[in-house]
């Protein structure tokens, strides 16, 4: 799991989170990271060749152009990743 700033620099040390089997949202709580963001930021994940086919929901209707694949190639659909932040 990564959280990147607008310059694509990690804001927290990347860590491993293993989702359970099955469909549905997988919540990753970052509250213990004492993370503060200002401006644009990105939330995402990288996967190993060993797990080269992760399942990730994709919204194909009216993409907003904010989904990327590293090395920061903009994708044509929206990945179903959301960040819930507290003010």
N, C-alpha and C positions, 0 to 999 in steps of 0.2 A: 504494500500500500504506500502510495506517495501522495504528498501534498506539495505542489510546486507554486512558486510565486509567478508573477507575470513574465519574468525572465527565464523561467523554467529551472530555477534553482530550488532544491528541496528545502522546505521549511521545517520539516521534522526528519529525524533519521528514518529511512524507509524500514518497514517491518513486515513480517509475514502474518497473514490472516487467512485461515482456511474456512471457506464457506461450507455449510452443511449440504448434503445431497438434497436435491429437489429444487423446485421452482419457488420464486418469491424474492422479496428484497432481502439483502444480507446487510445488516447494520454493523458498522465498525465505529466504536465510540472512541473519539480522539480527545475527550475532555481531560484525560490524565497527561496529555502532551503540553498543556499550558500554551496552546497555539493562539496567536493573535495574527489576523490578516487585515491588510488594508488594500483596497483596490482589487484588481483581478487576481484570481488564483485558480489553480487546477487541482482536481482530485482524480486519482486514477490508480492503475496498477500495472505492473509488469509481470510477465509470467515466463517460466523457464521452458526450454525446449521439451523437457520431460512432461510438461502440462501445456502443450502447444495448441490446445483447442478448448479454451475456456468458454463457458456459456455466459453471454451477456445480452440483456435485452436491448433492442434497438427500436427507436421510434422513427418511422419512415415518412411521417407527415410533417411538412413544413419545417425542415431542419433550420436551426438558428446559427449554424456555422461555428459552434463551440465544442465540437468533438474532434479529438485528434488521436493519431497513433504515433508513438515515438518512432522515428525522430521528428516529431511535430509536423506530421502531414495531416492537413485538415480532411475530415471525412465527410461524405455526402449525407449521412444520416446522424441522428442524435443518439449517443449511447445513453442507456438508462442508469446513470450515476447521478446521485443528488447529494448535495451538501446541506445539512441543516445546521444553521449557526445561531448562536445566542448573542444578543447585542451587548 
